Amino acid sequence: MRRYCVIGYPIGHSLSAVFQNAAFKKIGEDAEYTACEVKPGDLGIFMRTFKKQYAGANVTVPYKEEIIPFLNDLDEEAKMIGAVNTIVNHKGKLIGYNTDAYGAMKALHMESRPDPRKLRVIIIGAGGAAKAIAFACVKAGSQVTILNRTVAHAGGLAKRLNELRVELKLPLFNIVTYGSPDDFNVEHCDILINATSCGMSPRENETPVDLFRDRSELSKTNFTVMDIVYKPLKTKLLLDAEKIGAEIITGDTMLLFQGARSFELWTGKTAPLEAMEGALRRYHQ
Ligand SMILES: NC(=O)c1ccc[n+]([C@@H]2O[C@H](COP(=O)([O-])OP(=O)(O)OC[C@H]3O[C@@H](n4cnc5c(N)ncnc54)[C@H](OP(=O)(O)O)[C@@H]3O)[C@@H](O)[C@H]2O)c1
């Protein structure tokens, strides 16, 4: 039996085992996916046994960057993003990938939007997930702004993304800007993404930005709000967004697509999306 896991701390919130095991079962793969809680300071010890026991893994908070020195190589996109959420064990050689960027683009159905270059995307957060999502939006050519509680972290990410724009020879308009969540202005935004853990259970009353800060009545069309928090599925931010008529995208959508891409990297087979989605749906019922 091939063994896979998700590595993080804490790990109780992770839903990956729910749909990855459903996917393995669906395609008849003799494999098992479990959650591995690795305490801070124990990552080195864990990774020594990992190499011998596991065929692959997902990596979640807080190890997406810390894991990199334990890997033999990174794929180009993971290198550019500077964070890893998927490991493939190729005969003892550990290769790091990042499927969060792909997952976010699929969840935002970016490929079917008329002109991503005209979209003003505001991302709240500057951690591992924000890095991947921002990278994907910059690559799609959108106008990206990073707002974060610690503004210096937002500044660092914006600087790196602007360097990447030059490296990737992307059009030089659409400079990535940054600031604090207090700078958020709903009028200057087509897509808002919460890439922080703000609003996650048990702090469900919190929201990374208040959509009603400037006025109590608001209605906005052609506005998409995506929250990558998936516990609860409808965060306060998404409930507020619904009230103003925005399209909302819940965190399980990105979770599903990033997981499907990881599955394909591990198995070389097309991910059974319906079976994975069904398992998630049954979990939430
Ligand atoms: N749906 C999905 O597929 C998916 C994928 C990846 C991650 N996630 C979820 O996304 C969240 C972030 O993950 P990550 O890997 O980016 O974590 P991370 O690297 O630890 O980054 C956390 C980010 O959130 C900010 N933050 C944390 N608590 C906050 C609060 N109470 N108010 C405002 N900002 C806060 C941090 O700001 P500072 O810089 O100021 O510390 C930082 O920008 C987690 O809840 C994770 O479970 C979901």
The ligand as a Gaussian input file, in Angstrom:
#p B3LYP/6-31G(d) Opt

LIG

0 1
 N       -8.878000      26.540000       0.739000
 C       -7.632000      26.174000       0.471000
 O       -7.370000      25.429000      -0.479000
 C       -6.507000      26.666000       1.319000
 C       -5.188000      26.540000       0.869000
 C       -4.179000      27.028000       1.667000
 C       -4.463000      27.626000       2.886000
 N       -5.741000      27.705000       3.306000
 C       -6.065000      28.380000       4.571000
 O       -5.648000      29.730000       4.450000
 C       -5.210000      30.280000       5.673000
 C       -3.827000      30.918000       5.521000
 O       -2.890000      29.917000       5.193000
 P       -1.341000      30.266000       4.961000
 O       -0.685000      29.001000       4.573000
 O       -1.172000      31.426000       4.060000
 O       -0.902000      30.689000       6.438000
 P        0.349000      31.581000       6.887000
 O        1.484000      31.382000       5.949000
 O        0.539000      31.310000       8.325000
 O       -0.159000      33.109000       6.677000
 C       -1.157000      33.640000       7.458000
 C       -1.562000      35.011000       6.911000
 O       -2.764000      35.378000       7.572000
 C       -2.579000      36.598000       8.306000
 N       -3.376000      36.464000       9.522000
 C       -3.386000      35.428000      10.385000
 N       -4.310000      35.629000      11.338000
 C       -4.911000      36.813000      11.056000
 C       -5.940000      37.581000      11.671000
 N       -6.553000      37.151000      12.767000
 N       -6.296000      38.761000      11.113000
 C       -5.709000      39.184000       9.986000
 N       -4.713000      38.519000       9.365000
 C       -4.323000      37.350000       9.892000
 C       -1.094000      36.704000       8.522000
 O       -0.750000      38.070000       8.698000
 P        0.653000      38.535000       9.346000
 O        1.627000      38.606000       8.214000
 O        0.337000      39.844000       9.930000
 O        1.013000      37.503000      10.386000
 C       -0.572000      36.119000       7.195000
 O       -0.652000      37.073000       6.165000
 C       -5.264000      29.116000       6.662000
 O       -6.468000      29.215000       7.387000
 C       -5.290000      27.876000       5.767000
 O       -5.948000      26.780000       6.388000
 C       -6.775000      27.256000       2.547000

